[in-house]
Amino acid sequence: MTDLDATDGAILNAFQGGFPVVADPYEPAAAALREHGIDVSADDLHERLVRLDEAGVLTRFGALINAEEIGGTATLVAMHAPEERFDELVEQVNAHPEVAHNYEREHPHLNVWFVVSVADEERVDDVLAEIEAETGQKTYNMPKQREFHVGAKFPVEGPLADLDDGLDRSGLGPEVEPTDATTLTPRERDLVVEIQGGLPLSRTPYADVADALDEDLAWVLETIKRFDAEGKVRRVGAVPNHYSLGYSENGMTVWDVPDDVVDEVGPAIASFDFVTHCYRRPRHEGVW
């Protein structure tokens, strides 16, 4: 666990979502903290976030993109890796740029679990076929059938820990009108590519993104704000490394729930504070 002072903890509790989308976001963010008794300036807030990032307390800072809402998809895949070939097979899987996460999990047969994220849903089958051909192992695709909850917020003991949604300042910034568009324009696609790994940790992150794209700052602010309203962005804020905060365990639990009660059981499981993700996924007869 990384040592955090009370102000660091308050910042993490306040802005794991809802960070302002304005030209200088640190001014209103610091003002919101001061309104709740946390005495920081904009410069101090910025310096602390940079330090937290450099110390590994943050995995990233910025917008969390919702792949499904921008025409792409992310799916969970499992496979068996024999013990004598485990490292070899994992390296082969990880070599695919479409593989976003990969974990070893405890199961009698399916011990490698990874996430495939692609811009085109039809590409999933191609990626899995390539992995099967390279490894000689069958893959089991488990796409999301229904989303009950996606949170993945990690409160820190201390100031502002009792705020359910932090200090949400996402309402600041330009007025936007959500659309029902499910695909991106070339300009919007370039913006997503630029911000999907996080925002620059500078005092002017959105202006830096605009400069990198040779776009107007106003357009960048309006588009990110609209993406947030449309669900293309789940939230804008700090994404902590939960292990550095003292969360020592991270487990995936699965139930074989009868189809006729899934709609009742799913929300009940999702309601627990310690559940960060909850989905309905398909079965695989005789295996999963």
C-alpha positions in Angstrom: 0.0 0.0 0.0 1.3 3.5 -0.9 1.4 6.1 1.9 -1.2 8.7 1.2 -1.9 11.8 3.3 -5.4 13.0 4.0 -5.4 15.4 1.1 -4.3 12.7 -1.4 -7.1 10.4 -0.1 -9.6 13.2 -0.5 -8.6 13.8 -4.1 -8.9 10.1 -5.0 -12.3 10.0 -3.3 -13.5 13.2 -5.0 -12.4 12.6 -8.6 -12.5 9.0 -9.7 -15.2 10.5 -12.0 -16.8 13.8 -12.7 -13.6 15.8 -13.4 -14.4 19.1 -15.1 -14.2 19.3 -18.9 -13.1 22.9 -19.2 -10.0 24.7 -20.4 -8.4 24.8 -17.0 -10.1 21.9 -15.1 -7.9 22.2 -12.0 -9.4 25.6 -10.9 -13.0 24.4 -10.5 -11.8 21.0 -9.2 -9.7 22.6 -6.5 -12.6 25.0 -5.7 -14.9 22.0 -5.2 -12.4 20.4 -2.8 -12.1 23.7 -0.8 -15.9 23.8 -0.5 -15.6 20.5 1.3 -12.9 21.6 3.7 -9.9 20.3 1.7 -7.5 23.3 1.4 -5.7 23.0 -2.0 -5.0 25.3 -4.8 -5.2 24.4 -8.5 -1.4 24.1 -8.7 -1.3 21.9 -5.6 -4.1 19.6 -7.0 -2.2 19.3 -10.3 1.1 18.6 -8.6 -0.4 15.9 -6.3 -2.1 14.1 -9.3 1.3 14.1 -11.1 3.0 12.7 -8.0 0.3 10.0 -7.6 0.7 9.0 -11.2 4.5 8.8 -11.0 4.2 6.8 -7.8 2.0 4.3 -9.5 -1.1 5.1 -7.4 -2.9 6.0 -10.6 -3.1 3.6 -13.6 -4.3 6.5 -15.7 -6.1 9.8 -15.6 -8.7 10.9 -18.1 -11.7 9.5 -20.0 -12.8 5.9 -19.8 -14.1 5.0 -23.3 -17.1 2.7 -23.6 -16.1 0.6 -26.6 -19.6 -0.7 -27.4 -21.0 2.9 -27.7 -18.5 3.9 -30.3 -19.1 1.0 -32.7 -16.5 -1.3 -31.2 -16.7 -4.2 -28.7 -14.9 -5.8 -25.9 -15.4 -9.5 -25.0 -14.2 -11.8 -22.3 -12.4 -15.0 -23.6 -11.2 -18.1 -21.7 -8.9 -20.9 -22.8 -6.9 -23.8 -21.3 -3.1 -23.5 -21.2 -1.3 -26.8 -20.2 1.2 -26.3 -17.4 4.2 -27.2 -19.5 3.3 -24.6 -22.2 1.7 -22.0 -20.0 4.2 -19.2 -20.4 4.5 -19.9 -24.2 0.8 -19.7 -24.8 0.3 -16.6 -22.7 3.0 -14.8 -24.7 1.3 -15.8 -27.9 -2.0 -14.4 -26.7 -0.5 -11.2 -25.4 1.3 -10.6 -28.7 -2.1 -9.7 -30.2 -2.7 -5.9 -30.0 -6.4 -6.6 -29.6 -5.8 -8.3 -26.2 -6.3 -5.6 -23.5 -6.0 -7.7 -20.3 -4.9 -11.2 -19.6 -5.0 -13.1 -16.2 -4.3 -16.5 -14.9 -7.4 -17.7 -12.9 -8.2 -20.7 -10.7 -10.3 -23.2 -12.5 -9.9 -27.0 -13.2 -9.7 -26.3 -17.0 -10.0 -22.7 -18.0 -6.9 -21.0 -16.5 -6.2 -18.2 -18.9 -8.8 -15.4 -19.2 -8.3 -12.4 -21.5 -10.2 -9.4 -22.9 -10.3 -8.8 -26.6 -11.1 -5.2 -27.6 -11.7 -4.3 -31.2 -13.1 -1.4 -33.3 -15.2 -3.8 -35.4 -17.2 -6.6 -33.7 -16.7 -8.9 -36.7 -12.9 -8.8 -36.0 -13.4 -10.8 -32.7 -13.9 -14.1 -34.6 -10.8 -13.5 -36.7 -8.6 -12.7 -33.6 -9.8 -15.9 -31.8 -9.2 -18.0 -34.9 -5.7 -16.6 -35.1 -5.1 -17.4 -31.4 -6.4 -20.9 -31.8 -4.2 -21.6 -34.8 -1.1 -20.3 -33.0 -1.7 -22.0 -29.7 -3.5 -25.1 -30.7 -6.0 -24.5 -27.9 -9.8 -23.8 -28.2 -11.0 -20.4 -27.1 -14.4 -19.8 -25.3 -15.9 -16.5 -26.2 -18.1 -15.0 -23.4 -19.5 -11.7 -24.7 -21.5 -9.5 -22.5 -25.2 -10.3 -22.9 -26.4 -7.7 -20.3 -24.6 -5.2 -18.2 -25.9 -4.9 -14.6 -23.2 -2.7 -13.2 -19.8 -1.2 -14.1 -18.3 0.9 -11.4 -14.7 0.1 -10.5 -14.4 3.0 -8.1 -12.2 2.5 -5.0 -12.8 4.7 -2.0 -9.9 5.6 0.3 -10.3 5.7 4.1 -10.3 9.4 5.1 -11.9 12.7 3.9 -14.8 12.5 1.4 -14.9 8.7 1.6 -18.7 8.8 2.2 -19.4 10.5 -1.1 -21.2 8.0 -3.4 -20.3 9.8 -6.6 -17.4 12.0 -5.5 -17.4 15.7 -6.3 -19.1 15.4 -9.7 -18.2 18.5 -11.7 -19.0 17.0 -15.1 -21.8 19.5 -15.6 -19.3 22.3 -16.1 -18.2 23.2 -19.5 -20.0 23.8 -22.9 -23.7 23.1 -23.4 -24.1 20.0 -25.5 -26.9 18.1 -27.2 -26.5 14.3 -27.1 -27.0 12.5 -30.4 -28.0 8.9 -31.1 -25.0 8.3 -33.4 -23.4 4.9 -32.9 -20.4 5.4 -35.2 -17.7 8.0 -35.1 -16.6 10.6 -37.7 -12.9 10.5 -38.7 -12.2 13.5 -36.4 -14.0 11.9 -33.5 -12.1 8.6 -34.1 -8.8 10.5 -33.9 -9.9 12.1 -30.7 -10.7 8.7 -29.1 -7.3 7.3 -30.2 -5.6 10.3 -28.6 -7.4 10.2 -25.2 -8.0 6.4 -24.8 -4.8 6.0 -22.9 -5.4 9.0 -20.7 -5.2 12.7 -20.7 -1.8 14.6 -20.5 -1.1 15.3 -16.8 -0.5 19.0 -17.5 -2.3 22.1 -16.3 -4.0 22.3 -19.7 -4.8 18.7 -20.7 -7.6 19.4 -23.1 -5.6 22.1 -24.8 -2.7 19.7 -25.2 -5.0 17.2 -26.8 -6.3 19.9 -29.2 -2.8 20.8 -30.1 -1.8 17.2 -30.8 -4.8 16.8 -33.1 -4.5 20.3 -34.7 -8.1 21.0 -33.5 -9.8 23.8 -31.8 -9.9 23.5 -28.0 -13.7 24.3 -28.0 -14.3 21.3 -30.3 -12.3 19.0 -28.1 -14.2 20.2 -25.0 -17.6 19.9 -26.7 -16.9 16.5 -28.1 -15.7 14.9 -24.8 -18.6 16.5 -22.9 -21.0 15.2 -25.5 -19.4 11.7 -25.4 -19.9 11.7 -21.7 -23.6 12.6 -22.1 -24.1 9.9 -24.7 -22.3 7.2 -22.8 -19.4 6.9 -25.2 -17.3 8.0 -22.2 -18.2 6.3 -18.9 -16.6 9.0 -16.8 -13.6 11.4 -16.7 -11.3 11.2 -13.8 -8.6 9.4 -11.9 -8.3 5.6 -12.2 -6.4 4.3 -9.2 -4.2 1.2 -9.0 -6.4 -0.5 -6.4 -3.4 -2.6 -5.1 -1.5 0.6 -4.2 -4.5 1.7 -2.1 -4.4 -1.5 0.0 -6.9 -3.6 -1.9 -5.1 -6.9 -1.7 -7.7 -9.2 -3.3 -9.5 -9.0 -6.7 -11.6 -12.0 -7.6 -14.0 -13.0 -10.4 -17.0 -15.0 -9.2 -19.5 -16.8 -11.4 -22.9 -18.3 -10.8 -24.9 -20.5 -13.1 -28.2 -18.7 -12.5 -31.5 -20.1 -13.9 -32.6 -18.1 -16.9 -36.0 -17.2 -15.4 -34.4 -15.4 -12.4 -31.4 -13.7 -14.0 -33.2 -10.3 -14.2 -33.8 -10.5 -10.5 -30.4 -11.9 -9.3 -28.2 -9.7 -11.5 -29.3 -6.4 -10.0 -29.2 -7.9 -6.5 -25.5 -8.9 -6.9 -24.7 -5.6 -8.6 -26.0 -3.7 -5.6 -23.2 -4.7 -3.3 -20.6 -2.0 -2.7 -17.7 -4.4 -3.2 -19.0 -5.5 -6.7 -17.2 -3.5 -9.4 -18.6 -5.2 -12.5 -21.6 -7.5 -13.0 -22.7 -9.0 -16.3 -24.7 -11.8 -17.8 -22.6 -14.0 -20.1 -23.3 -17.1 -22.1 -22.7 -20.7 -21.0 -20.6 -23.2 -22.9 -22.2 -26.6 -22.7 -20.0 -29.1 -20.8 -17.2 -26.6 -20.1 -18.6 -23.4 -18.5 
